[in-house]
Structures are given as structure tokens and as C-alpha cells.
Amino acid sequence: MLKDLSTQPTRVRALDQLHRGDQIEARLSVGPSYDDVVIRRGSVQETAPGIGVVWIMDQLSGLRKAINTDECTVWRVA
């Protein structure tokens, strides 16, 4: 499990609000009575708002990962 950060996360509803270097989390909803699960955390590398994808440098693996906003929600954490 990923460690919690001290700042209050805010949901990103439009990818054009993100900039290179922003720290974000990708969260997946697991059910109506459960909190969302953080599946990725890292810094923004590139965004493609037209297709709903953001690429991050993943903190855990150190690899570049794509996040599809059709599958999860995006939260700015720093």
C-alpha cells in the first residue's frame, strides 16, 4: 500500500488542469461502501486531454505509466 501524503488531495476533473511535474494519484472505485483504492502515484510527464490519458513517472516502479480517466479518477496530491 502507498503511504499517505500530508496534503489534502483534490480531484482533477479536466486533464488540461494538469502540468508537467504535478504529483497525482490514480484511484479506482471498488464499491459503493468502500473508499477508492490508489493504484498509481507519481509526477505528470504528459497529458492528452482529447483522449483522456495522462502519463506519469510512477513512484513505486520508476517506470512511465499511462492512466486512462475512463477507468479511474485522478487526484492532485501536491
Secondary structure, DSSP 8 states (H G I E B T S, - for coil): -----SS--EEES-GGG--TT-EEEEEE---TTS--EEEEEEEEEEEETTTTEEEEEETTT-SEEEEETTTSEEEE--
